[in-house]
């Protein structure tokens, strides 16, 4: 399957990545455990393990209990062997993380204001990256790269990024400078740039789900989605898959077949914050500045609860449409939607069941993002960690 989120790597490197993932999820393990789980013969596993031990990426630790005979040596990840940096910039958050080899966030930094223009995107990227690099300066030789997750359209081959400057009007603005080259020259480390929803999906898949899950749909609000298909990130032939609206600023959505305005661009917050302010603005002194505020106030105001229910229904129908197309095992709600709590997830499930084919939805699991606003940054950093294993 073609995808441009992660470059193709050799079979040897792919198996090294799998060994790391298994040790991270289930370690410490013996060589025989790895052979059994990965269904790779013991001699081959030993060869891969020896290379990883030699490079200092995993290490041998205390002996396991044995029912008889020689006790097997356990293997575990050397968490502090390498680090990677991840930054996310979109219409909801600007933050960065430092990830160790086990995929743990050891440091994070968040800017209070949100980037709106392309100039602010570049400014935020520079400031956050400088903060992360300064924080980990004493381990600089162990930093293997910087991953960047950007809202909008990302053509990594041509280094072209279209920032959604006026999403509600279908307006994109080109980021004129090649960000990858600019950041690599400025910080003297390898840089990866990708779409935020795709990278958030990758992070949730790697760090929130079991190894048996192979097909995942990550919903970034109602404006974009990330896809894992048969265990691989899918971003389409040019890297632009996952945009959930028609790019048309004209009001030409009605034909004899019906009204297709449902596919017009949505606000990233489903318009809930603006509408909530209009409905209860004069009735409360409480500040409504986030989706979390909307969820909490919906319990106090019936009119606001009705508004939320309408938005949830619209989102549920859109997800049902995607479930019919991709038939995922898991749908993950992110992009701020995860803050809606159990009742929100329950209602989303109801509408998916109501509007998707029973065959597509009967075994479907719907869950809130466990990584929250850090998901895309973690996904970007994890791509850099994968590159650590790209040795021939």
N, C-alpha and C positions, 0 to 999 in steps of 0.2 A: 504493500500500500504506500502510495506517495504521500509524504508529508514534509513540510519544511520547518516544523517546530524544532526538530532534533535531526541533525545530520545522521546519515547511515554510518554505522560503525562495524568493525570486523566482528566475526563470530566469537573470536577470543575475547574481545573487549565486552561484547554483549554478555557473555557468560560471567565475566568478572563483575559486571554491574549486577547481574542476578545474584551472585554470591553475596555481594554487599547488601542487597535488598533483603535477602533471606536472613542474614546475620543481624541486620538492623531490626527486623520484625520479630525474630524468634531466637536470636543468639543469647548466650554462647552455644555453639554447636560443634560437634566433632566432624571430621572429614567424612565419616560414614553417614552421618546425619545429612550432610549436604548432598552426598551422592544419592541418597534415597529420595530426598525432597525434589532435587532437580533432575532426577532420572539420568544422571551422567555417571559413567563408570568411575570407580574409585581411583584408578590410575590418573585419569584426566583431571579429576577434582584435585588430586594432590599436586599436579603440575600447576594448575591455576592458583591454588592456595600458596604454593611455594613462591611464586612470583609476587603475590600480594604481600606476603610476609617480608620478602626481600626488599620491597619498596616501602615497607613500614606502614602500609595501609590497614593491615589486620595483624593481630599478634596471637601467640599461643599463651594460654593461661592455665590455671590449675586443672588438674586431672579430674575427669568425670567419674562418678561412681560406676562400678562394673559388677555384673553378676558373676564374674569369674574371668580368669585370664588377665591379660594386660589391659590396664585402664586407658581409654582413649583420651587424647589431648583435646581440650576445648579451644575453639577459635572465637575471637571477638574483634569488633571494629576498634581501631585506634582512633578514637574520636578527634584527638588533637593533631592528627597527622596533616590535615589540610583544612582550609576554610574557603568559603565562597561568599560573595556579597550579592544581595538581591535588592532591587529598588522597584517600586510600583508607583506610577503616576497616572491617575485618571480623574474623573470628575467627582470622586468621592473621597480620595485619600492620596497623600504623598508620604511614603514611608520607605524605610530601608531596613534590612536585616543582615546579620552575619550568621551564617550557617556552618556548623562543624560537619565532619564527614558522616556522622550518624544522622544528619538532618535535623539537629536540634538548633533552635534559635538561641544563640549565646549573647546577642545584643540586638537592640532595635532602636530606631530613631524615627520620630514622626514630626512632620512640619504641621503647624496649626492651620495655616491657610491652604486653600485648594488652588491648583493651577487652572487658569482659564484660557490664557493665550499661549501660542507656541513659544513665545519668549519666556514665559513663566515656566513652561515645561522644561526648557533647557536650564533655566536658573535653578529649579528644584532638583533636577538630576545632578547638577554640579554640586550643590550645597549638601545634599544627602550623601552622595558618594564620598565627598571630602570628609564628612563627619564619620562615616563608617571606616574609611581608611585610616583616619587619625586614631580612632578608637582601638584599632587592631594593629597599630604601627609596629609594636614589638614582635608581632608574628608575621610581618610583611612578607617574608620569604615563603610562608605557608599559604598565602592568599593566591588562589589559582585563577580568579577572574571575577568579573562583574556581570550579573544578569539583570536586564532591564525589561520590565513589563509595562507596556504603554497602552492606554485606551485608544481605540481607533483602528485604522487599517495599517498593517505593517508588512511591507514587501522587503524581506531581509536580503534577497538576492540583489536588488537594486538599491538597497538602503534608502528606500522612500517610505516616509511615515505620514499618514493623513490623520491629523488630530481633529476630533469631533468638537470644533469650536462652537457650533450652534446646532447641536444634535436634533433638537425639536424641529428645526427647519431643514434638516438634511444637509447642513453645511459643514464641509470639512476644509481644514486649512493645512497646507503642506508645511512640514518642518523642513526648512530649506537646507540646513546643514546635515551631512551624513553623521548621525549620532554615534554609530559604532566607531567610525574612524576617529571622530572628535574625542570620544571618551578614552579610547585606547591610547591615543597620543598624549592626552592630558595625564592619565594615571599609569601608563606603562604596564597595563595588564590586559589579558584577553577580555573582550566584551561580547555579550550576546544580547540581541534585542528581539522581543516578541510581543504578541498581543496579550493583554492582561487576562481575558477570560480563558484563553487556551492554557496559559501558564497556571492560573488558579486551578483549573481542572486537573492538570498534571500533578500539582501539589497534593490535592485532595486524594487523588488516585494512589499516589505513592505513600502518603503518610496517614490517611484516614480509613482506608479500606483494606480488606483482606486480599491475599494473593489470588484467591479463587475468582474475584470479580474481574471481568474482562471488558465490559461495555458500560460507559459512564456518560451521563449528560450533566454538565455543570451549568446552571442558569445564573448568569450575571444580570440580576434584575430581569427585565423583560426586553432588554435591548441587544443582548449578545449571549452566546453560549460557547462552552468548550466541549470537545468531544474526545473520548477515548474509545476507539473501536478495535476490538480484539487485542486489547492490551497496548495499543500504540496511539499516540496523539494524532488526531486527524485535523489538518488545517486546509485541505484542498490543494489544487494544483499550483496556486500562486501564494498560498498562505492566508487567504481572506475568508475562509469558511467561518460560519458562526454568527454573521450579522443577521439580526432577526427583524429586519424591516426593509421596505422598498425605498430606495433613494430617489424620491420624487418630491419636489417642492410644490408642484402644481396640484390643484384640487381635482384630479381626474381619476377618481377611484370608483365610479359608478358605471356599470354596464347593464345590459338586459339580464345578465346572470346574477347581479346583486351588487351590494356595496362592499368594497374591499378596503375601506378606510382603516379597518382593523390592522392592516399591515403598514400604516404610516408610522414614522418614528415616534417612540414613546420617550418621555423624560426618564432619566435613569432611576428616579425614585417613584416611577409610575404617576408622577404629578401629585402624590399624596401630601407632601409638605406644603406646597402652595395652596392646595384645596383645604387642607386642615387649618391653615392660618385664616383663610376666608371664612370658614364655618365657625370656629371657636375663638377667633382672634380677639373679639370684644368681650368674650365671656370669661377669659382667663388671663392672668398675668404671667402664666408659665410660658417659657420660651419654646417655640417649635422650630428646631433647627436640624433635626435628623429624623430618620425613620423610627429610631428607638423612641423618640418623643411622641410620634404619631401612634405607635403601638400602645404606649402606656396611657395616653389620653383617650384612646378609643373605648376604654372601659368606663370612662366617666361621662362621655357624651354619645347618646344614641345616634345622632346625626352623623357623627364622625365614624362610629362603628359601621353604619350603613355604607359610608364612603369606602372604608377599608374592605368590606365584603365585596363591593363592586369591583375594586381593583384586584382582589384575590381571585375572583371569578374570571376576569379577563386574562390574568396570568395563567390560571389553571387551564383555560381553554388553549392558550398558546402552547403550553407544555404538552397537553394531550395531543396536539397536532404533531409535535416533535417526537413524542413517544410512538405514535403510529408510524412515523418515518424510520426512526433509528432503533426502536425496540430495545432500549437500554435495560440493564439490570438495576441500576441505581440512578436516581435524579438527586442532585445536590443543589440546595438553594443557597445562593451567595449574593454578593453585591449589595449587602445591607438587608436583604430579605431574611437572612438567618436570624435576625434580631426579633422577628415576629413571634418566636416561641412555639410551643406545642400546638396551640390552637390554630395558628397560621398554617403550620405544616399539615395539620389534620384537614383543614379546609382545602388546601391545594390537592391533597390526596383524593378528597371527595370529588372535586371537579375533574381530575384526571380520570378517575374511574367512570365518571358520568359521560365524558366526551371521547375517551380513547376506546379503541377496540378492547374487548375483554381479554382476548388472546394476548394482546400486547402489554396489558397493564396488570394482569392478575398476580404476577409474581414480582411486580415492581416495588422497589423500596425507595421511599422519598425521605431525605434527611436534610437537616440544616448543616451548613458548612461548619466544620470543627476548627478551621484555621482562621475564619473571619476575614478581616481586612488585610491580614498578612499573607493570605493564600497566594496571591499572584507574585509577591516578592519572594516567597519561599520557593515557588515553582521556578522562577527565573534563576535563583541561586542553585537549585537542584540540577538545572541543565549544566551549569558550570561543573558541579561535582561529577556528573556523568562523563564530562570530558577528561577528567582525571584518569579514567580507565581506558582512554583511547590510545593504547600502546600496541604496537605491532609485534 
